[in-house]
């Protein structure tokens, strides 16, 4: 019961970062199942327990994956879901968004770890009787759960105290043995021997208490100093899902879509009641980083389940629920279209960036992919905009950053528009009106939004291709002018369908947004009004005539396939410099191999020391008794233990029969010499009887003879076994713990 509760508490600790208690139930089932299998198989040979337990583990794992897949509403059969979970369990667990939704790939590792922990703990604590050592696997599992949670949940004070209390109760519980020997281990010994043993036990207990006190004094200040420290987040060492190069700057796709307006990208169906205010605008990507060459997504996507983290709506903003069924047609990449802000996604496995409210599908989009998105659309209170301020400081430095190299004409235009309009909303409106009144929308305008491209769009001669562009240039120009005027801006790429049904390339659209305090991100429309002739740009902002930049030669392509090279890349995001998942997995496997190797080497060394101590240390009588113990331990290792009620001659006869059967099964030749091991045990039994019935009469030569006889028999019995059993013979921990 103690083991079951301790393993379940590890699941409780890990479950604090999960969205619901399904993980705790599955780990509790793994704890109960693994321990009860070991309890039920106590009378079976130890080598049968692990295969039996692993077989039951396979069944429980498949059931857990099925329950998790049903809970997460994932499409596909059980085999497909299990294969995907096995491939991606560790990276998805460490890149999943908090709170983590119990899905096949996020419950597989905890369930398997809990089961293997129960198997190891039960075998050590129940079969071997080493309760304290059996607590080591649950302690490691509990520590691992705390490490995985890291700083993503509050301190687990309650579960930790309960864990320690249950462990103490398990240690204090009696072993169930009844009798005077269990009550007093020195009962029946001579008074002098009993006093010596009790004195030794008292000294050992005092030494143990002294060691505990010393460790407490040394480690307590170190542990106390870490109480207020922030735990390490292992998620920073794993790279979350990334967008493709095509999606890193989706703004360059606008011109390609403009040249193929009839290309069907999506098929959208909006539920009744959500489209009363017209078809909602669908968002594809939010671009917050600009380096003077390209606008980039710059988002950190983490694997998410169906339910996405819900941000608090802006106070005073009206909200409308929107539910859409979207079917992908010719849209490519990983970015997943959705009405902002999505709250639930079914039919597709997604990764989510809470900062921008955008989605990606790590596996990429495919024609025919169908999914449903439930969103909450916010409508800001326009009455607050005229007096709203814009935020400043480090929190919004990213959307205020202006890359070096901005053309002087662009700076002059932004300065004049800002001077003429003092309030932030008035500045944003002035920029939008300026662009709408002076520039023309054309589908064949070349793609590009670097500083030279924007300068040519704003001030280039009309007869040379300047002052015309797609929504790419309008949105990018607004965002740059806004930042130069002190406004936090970003560019959004998406679709503005006219009605439910097909969403075509002509519906693709880019628009700028400005962040206002107390209102949130507000979209602006800098596009020209229909049927309005643009007015010429004022003479003050018209540069000297010059040829258009080489990149602006009117030779557009259907859809750019690469992002223009950046002159100065944006700042790297935190958490991108750690080792990748293969390095972590390889390091973990290597550490596990080293740990197992060290354990096996330690067991082999302890076995050799035990044998050497029995055969070479002490008086001749003790050495002969040690040789006899080597023989009986060898019989026990071979699976033929002898009873304590047998005489030495009876044990010798049993040993001869056991060796003969083993050699016959192995097919080895019989040895006809007088000293062959099967017959030499009779001589060893005689020496043992001499020690018992005539103490002090044996000599050193007889002790050496006994060591040779025992060694020969043990070697012969070991050589008659299978090769893998010979290797296990050398490291078997049994002789170290069997009662002397």
C-alpha positions, 0 to 999 in steps of 0.5 A: 500500500505504501508503494502504491500511494507513493507512486500515485503521489508522483502522478499527483505532482505531475498532474498539477500541470495537466488540464484535468485529472485523467493523468492522475487516474492513469498513473494510479492504475499503473501503480496499483497494477504493477505492485499487485502483479508482483504481489500475485507472482511472489511464489513464481521464480523471479525471472518470470515476474518481469516478462509477466508484468511487462505483458500486463503493462502493454495492455494497460498502456494501450488502454491508457492511450485509447482513453487519452485519444478519446478524451482528446478527440484525436482522429485515427485508429489505436495503432496509428495513435500509439505509433505517433505517441511512441515517436513523439512522447518525450519532445511533445511532453516537454514542449506542450503548453501549460496546462497540458491536455492529457493526450496519448503523447503526453500520458505515455511516458508517465504511465510507463514510468509509473508501472516500471517504478512499481515493478522495480520497487515491489520486487526489491521491497517485497521479494528481497525484503529490502524495504528502504532500498525498494523506496528508491524507485518511487523517490526517483519518480517523485523527484523526476515529476518535480523536475518536469513540473519545474516553475510551472506550478506552485510548491508541492508541499502537501504531496511531499509531506504525505509522501514522507509520511507514507514512506515512514509508515511503510518502514515502521510496519512490521514484516509479519514474522511471528516468534521469539526470533522476530521479537529478539534477534539475539534470543537463544545466544549465550549471555556473553555473545548476546551482550557483545551483539547488543553492544555492536548493534548499539554502536552501529545505531549511534554511528548511524544517528551521528552520520544523520545529524552530521549530514543534516548540519552540513546540508540543511543550510544548502537546502534552506538556501534553495527554498526561494530559488526558482526551479529549473525548467527542463522545457528550455532545453527542448526546441518547440515546434517551428514554422517553415521558412515559407511561413516565417514571413507569410507577408511575401505570399500576398503578391503571389495570391494577388496574381491568382485571385481565383485560387481556392485556399480554404473552405469555411462554414460559420455556424448560425448566430456567429455571422450576424455581423458578417463573416469574421476576419480569419487570421493566419499569422502575426508578424511582430519582428522587423529587421529592415528587410523582412517582417517575421512571425517570431512566435514561440509555439508549444504543443496544445490540446483541444482546449487552449489557454484562455486570456482574460478579455480586455475590460469593456470590450464586447465579445462574440463566440465564433465557431467555424469548420475549416477545410484546407484546399491549396493553402500550404505551410504549417500556419493554421488559419483561425478567427482570433482568439481561438479557444478550442480546436478539434480535428487537428493536432496544433501548437499555439502561441498565446502571445499572438493567439496564432496556431500551427500544425506541426505536421503541416497542412494537407489538402482535405484537412478539416478541423473546427475552431471555437473562438472568442472575437473581441470588439474594442470599445471605440469610445476609449480610443480617442483618449487612450495612450500607448504602452512603453517600456521593455514589455513592448520594446519588441513592437516598438523597435525600429531597425537601423537604416530607415530612409530619411524620407520615411523618417521625415514623413513619420515625424510630420504626421506625428507632429500634426497629431498629438494623441496616439489614436490621431497619429495612427488614423493620420497614417492610415488616411495618408496611405489611403489617400495617396496610393493605389492598389494593384495586383501586379505590384512587385513583392517586397517590404524592405526599407528600399522597397517601402521608400520606393512605394512611398516616394517613387515616381508613378510612371516608374512603378512607385506609389502602388502596391498590394496590401503587403506594402500598405500594411508594412508602411503603416507599421514602420511609420507607426513605430517611427511615430512612437506607436507599438505596431505589428502586421497581421496576415489573414483572409477577409472572406465575403461570405461562407464558402470558398476562401480564395486568394483574392481574399488574402489580406494584410493589415496593421494593428496598434496596441493601446492601453486598456483597449488592446490591439486595434486593427487599422485599414490603410487601403484606398477607398474603392473608386477614389483616385489617389492624390499626388504625394506632397512635394515636400516628401518627393525625393529626387528622381531616381531609378527604381531599386533593382529588386523592384523590376516589374517581373512578379512571380506567382508566389515567392518561394523564399524570404529575402536575406536579412541584413540584420536578423532579429533578436533570438528568442530565449530558450533556443540555445539549449541542446536538442532532443536527440542530444538529451535522449542520447545523454539519457541513454548513455547515463542509463548505460553507465549507471547499469554498468556501474551497478553490475561492476559493484555487484561483481566486486562485492561477490568476489570480496565475499568469496575471498573473505569466506575462503581466506580469512579466519581460522581453518574451521571458519574457512571450511565453513565458508567453503561449505557456504560457497557450495550451498550458495551455488546450489541456490544460484542454480535453482536447487536450494537445500533445506536447513534440516539436511545433514552434510552427507545428505547435502553432498548427495544432493549436490552430486545429483544436481551436478550430474543432471546439469552436465547431462542437460548441457551435454558435457563429457563425464570426468572419471578422475577421483577428484571430479567435483561431483564426488569431491563434495563428499570429502568437503562434507567430511571436513565440515563434520570434523569442524562440527564434531572435533573443533580445533582439529582441522589444519590450514592445509585442510582449509586450503583443500576445502577451498579447492574442493568448493571452487571446483564444484562451483566452477563445474556447476556454473559451466554446466549452465547456459552462457547468459546464466553464467554471466548473471551468476557473477553479478547475482546479488543473492549471496550478498543478502542471503542469511548467513 
